[in-house]
Amino acid sequence: MAVHIALLRAVNVGGTGKLSMVDLRSLCEKAGFIDVQTYIQSGNVLFRSDPPAADAAVVLDEALAKVMGKAPGVMVRSPTQLESIAQNNPFADAKPNYLMVYFLLEKAPADALDRLMAPDGEEAHVAGREIYVHYPNGSGRSKLKLPALKQATSRNLNTVRKLAVLAAEMEKAGN
C-alpha cells in the first residue's frame, strides 16, 4: 500500500471549513484508508491506500463534501514528491516560515505568474504543480495578488519538511 500525503484546501482557515483532526482521521478511516495520521490543524493527513494518489484525492474530497457541504479541494502527493518539493526550494536564503508552497491540482499554466502583483517584494517561482512564494515581510501582511493561487492550498516550508519526514517514517515502518 502506498503512502499518500493529502493537503486539504480551505480547512480551519479564517473561521471557515471547521473540521477537527479527530473527525478527519475518522473520515479517512471510513473511506478505507489505513495508518491515518494528521499533522497540525490545517488539514494535513497522511495515510496508506491501494488506490493511486489521484483516486485517493477524489475519494477524500467526496467524503469531505458530504461532511462540509462542499468539496474543499484535496491535493495529494507522495513522500518522494514532498521530499523533492522541500529540497528544491528556489529561495534558499528565505526563512522557512516566510516561504509558502502552494499546491495545485494540476500543473501551473505557463502564464501563471503573468498577473503577479507583489507590492512588498514578494517573489514567486513555478515548479510543476507547485508555486513557491517568498514573503519577505510574512504572508499575513502581504498584499500579494496572484490569480493562479486561487484554487491552491499552501503550507510553509517548515510544514512541508515535517510532512516529508512523517511520510518517510511511515514508508519505512511499512517495509
C-alpha positions as CSV (number, residue, x, y, z in Angstrom):
1,M,0.0,0.0,0.0
2,A,1.3,3.4,-1.0
3,V,1.8,6.3,1.5
4,H,0.0,9.5,0.5
5,I,0.0,13.0,2.0
6,A,-3.2,14.9,1.5
7,L,-3.3,18.6,1.8
8,L,-6.8,19.9,2.2
9,R,-7.8,23.3,0.9
10,A,-9.8,25.8,3.0
11,V,-9.9,23.8,6.2
12,N,-9.6,25.6,9.5
13,V,-8.5,28.8,7.9
14,G,-10.1,32.2,8.9
15,G,-13.0,30.6,10.7
16,T,-14.2,28.6,7.6
17,G,-14.3,25.0,6.9
18,K,-14.1,23.8,10.5
19,L,-13.0,20.2,10.8
20,S,-11.3,18.7,13.8
21,M,-8.4,16.4,13.1
22,V,-10.1,13.6,15.1
23,D,-13.1,13.9,12.7
24,L,-10.7,14.0,9.7
25,R,-8.9,10.8,10.8
26,S,-12.3,9.1,11.3
27,L,-13.5,10.2,7.9
28,C,-10.3,8.9,6.3
29,E,-10.6,5.5,8.1
30,K,-14.3,5.2,7.0
31,A,-13.1,5.9,3.4
32,G,-10.9,2.9,3.6
33,F,-7.5,4.5,4.3
34,I,-5.3,2.9,6.9
35,D,-2.5,4.1,9.3
36,V,-4.1,7.6,9.2
37,Q,-2.4,10.4,11.0
38,T,-2.9,14.1,10.9
39,Y,-0.4,16.9,11.4
40,I,-1.5,20.3,12.9
41,Q,-4.9,21.8,12.5
42,S,-4.6,23.0,8.9
43,G,-5.8,19.9,7.1
44,N,-2.8,17.7,6.6
45,V,-3.3,14.0,6.6
46,L,-1.1,11.0,5.9
47,F,-2.4,7.6,5.1
48,R,-1.9,4.3,3.2
49,S,-4.2,3.2,0.4
50,D,-4.2,0.9,-2.5
51,P,-5.8,3.4,-4.9
52,P,-3.3,5.7,-6.6
53,A,-3.0,9.3,-5.5
54,A,-5.5,10.8,-7.9
55,D,-8.1,8.3,-6.9
56,A,-7.4,8.7,-3.2
57,A,-7.8,12.5,-3.6
58,V,-11.3,12.1,-5.3
59,V,-12.4,9.6,-2.5
60,L,-11.3,12.0,0.2
61,D,-12.7,15.1,-1.5
62,E,-16.1,13.4,-1.9
63,A,-16.2,12.2,1.7
64,L,-15.3,15.7,2.9
65,A,-18.1,17.2,0.7
66,K,-20.7,15.1,2.5
67,V,-19.5,16.4,5.9
68,M,-18.7,20.0,5.0
69,G,-21.4,20.7,2.4
70,K,-18.9,21.2,-0.4
71,A,-15.7,19.7,-1.6
72,P,-12.8,21.7,-0.3
73,G,-10.2,20.5,-2.7
74,V,-7.6,17.9,-1.9
75,M,-4.0,17.8,-3.2
76,V,-2.3,14.5,-2.8
77,R,1.5,14.0,-3.0
78,S,3.7,11.0,-2.5
79,P,6.5,11.0,0.1
80,T,9.1,11.3,-2.7
81,Q,7.3,14.2,-4.3
82,L,7.0,16.0,-1.0
83,E,10.7,15.5,-0.2
84,S,11.6,16.8,-3.6
85,I,9.4,19.9,-3.1
86,A,11.1,20.6,0.2
87,Q,14.6,20.1,-1.2
88,N,14.1,22.1,-4.4
89,N,13.2,25.3,-2.7
90,P,14.2,28.1,-5.2
91,F,14.6,30.6,-2.3
92,A,17.4,29.0,-0.3
93,D,18.0,32.2,1.8
94,A,14.4,32.7,2.8
95,K,13.3,31.9,6.3
96,P,11.2,28.7,6.1
97,N,8.2,30.3,7.8
98,Y,8.3,33.1,5.2
99,L,8.3,30.7,2.3
100,M,4.9,29.3,1.3
101,V,4.5,26.4,-1.1
102,Y,1.2,26.5,-2.9
103,F,-0.1,23.1,-4.0
104,L,-2.2,22.9,-7.2
105,L,-4.4,20.1,-8.6
106,E,-2.7,20.3,-12.0
107,K,0.5,21.7,-13.5
108,A,0.5,25.5,-13.3
109,P,-0.2,27.2,-16.6
110,A,2.8,28.7,-18.4
111,D,1.4,32.2,-17.7
112,A,0.8,31.6,-14.0
113,L,3.0,34.5,-12.9
114,D,1.9,37.0,-15.6
115,R,-0.5,38.8,-13.4
116,L,1.6,38.8,-10.3
117,M,1.4,42.0,-8.2
118,A,4.0,41.9,-5.4
119,P,4.0,45.3,-3.7
120,D,6.1,44.1,-0.7
121,G,8.9,42.5,-2.7
122,E,7.4,39.0,-2.8
123,E,8.9,36.6,-5.2
124,A,7.3,33.6,-6.9
125,H,8.5,30.6,-8.7
126,V,6.5,27.9,-10.6
127,A,7.6,24.3,-10.4
128,G,5.1,22.0,-11.9
129,R,2.1,21.6,-9.6
130,E,3.6,23.9,-7.0
131,I,4.2,27.6,-6.8
132,Y,6.7,28.8,-4.2
133,V,6.2,32.3,-2.8
134,H,8.7,34.1,-0.6
135,Y,7.1,36.7,1.6
136,P,10.0,38.9,2.9
137,N,7.6,40.5,5.4
138,G,5.5,37.5,6.2
139,S,2.4,36.3,4.4
140,G,-0.1,37.6,6.9
141,R,0.5,41.3,6.0
142,S,1.2,40.7,2.3
143,K,-0.8,42.4,-0.4
144,L,0.3,39.9,-3.0
145,K,-2.1,39.3,-5.8
146,L,-1.6,36.2,-7.9
147,P,-4.8,34.7,-9.5
148,A,-3.0,31.3,-10.1
149,L,-3.2,30.7,-6.3
150,K,-6.9,31.0,-6.1
151,Q,-7.6,27.2,-6.2
152,A,-4.4,26.2,-4.4
153,T,-3.7,25.3,-0.8
154,S,-0.5,26.5,0.9
155,R,1.9,25.3,3.6
156,N,5.0,27.0,4.8
157,L,8.3,25.3,4.2
158,N,8.6,24.1,7.9
159,T,5.3,22.2,7.5
160,V,6.3,20.7,4.1
161,R,9.6,19.5,5.6
162,K,7.8,18.0,8.7
163,L,5.2,16.2,6.5
164,A,8.0,14.8,4.3
165,V,9.7,13.4,7.4
166,L,6.5,11.9,8.8
167,A,5.8,10.3,5.4
168,A,9.3,8.9,5.1
169,E,8.9,7.4,8.6
170,M,5.5,5.9,7.6
171,E,7.0,4.4,4.5
172,K,9.9,2.9,6.5
173,A,7.6,1.5,9.1
174,G,5.6,-0.2,6.4
175,N,8.5,-2.0,4.8
